[in-house]
Amino acid sequence: MPIEVVKIKKFALSTLSYSFTGINISSKLFGEGLNIDLQKKKFFVDRLKAKVSSNLTDLSIDLRVDDEKIDIKNLLVHRFNIEKSLAFVSNLKGEESGKKDSKGDKKSIPFLPDKILIDEFDVTTLPYKKDKLKIGRAKFVGSGIKMDSLNPKSGLIVAKVDSNLFYLQLKAEVGDGKLSIDKRKSYLKLKDALFNEYKLPLKRGSFSPIVFKGEVDEMELNSTAVL
């Protein structure tokens, strides 16, 4: 008689360092209450904690999975390497370019529900340099994120990017299929280095912070910048 359900009360897994498309990875994983239903192609876990260390980023996650959703309590992505991530994506695109695109309806990932909740996430980056732009640090935080088939449905997102040329802060809320920008806490400050570097015939003091407001949805981009 074939096995229909696999149940594991507690489990732990750690991997030795290995390399994948130029990324060196090691990981540790711990979980409780794992149930795999092979007939229904579903799995549930009361708690799953994982830590992944690599030369791309350091990641930790705490989640549970039930019949309807993946509930992520906390997601931390620290020391995210922008330069390496761009190279990684470029390598993946190169590998995919040799494969034929398959057309058809989108299918769900086996054993995983389509709905994802993220109570809190925190992402910080390493310094990044591109031509004359030098980003000292970027930080992205969010809470109450709800997604269906990876499409955001609701939640709050805050982004802060500090560079040699500008400082950007953005606060936005996802709801009803739209990204609504909070104009009170979303702005761009231009720095003296921007005007000096590009020999602009203007002075930073001539500008107040550039404030963003508007809404973005799947059908249109309705956004304005107010000087």
Helices and strands as residue ranges (DSSP letters): E 5-14, E 18-20, E 23-37, E 42-54, E 58-65, E 69-80, H 82-97, E 115-125, E 128-130, E 133-148, E 151-163, E 166-175, E 178-181, E 187-190, H 192-197, G 204-206, E 210-217, E 221-226
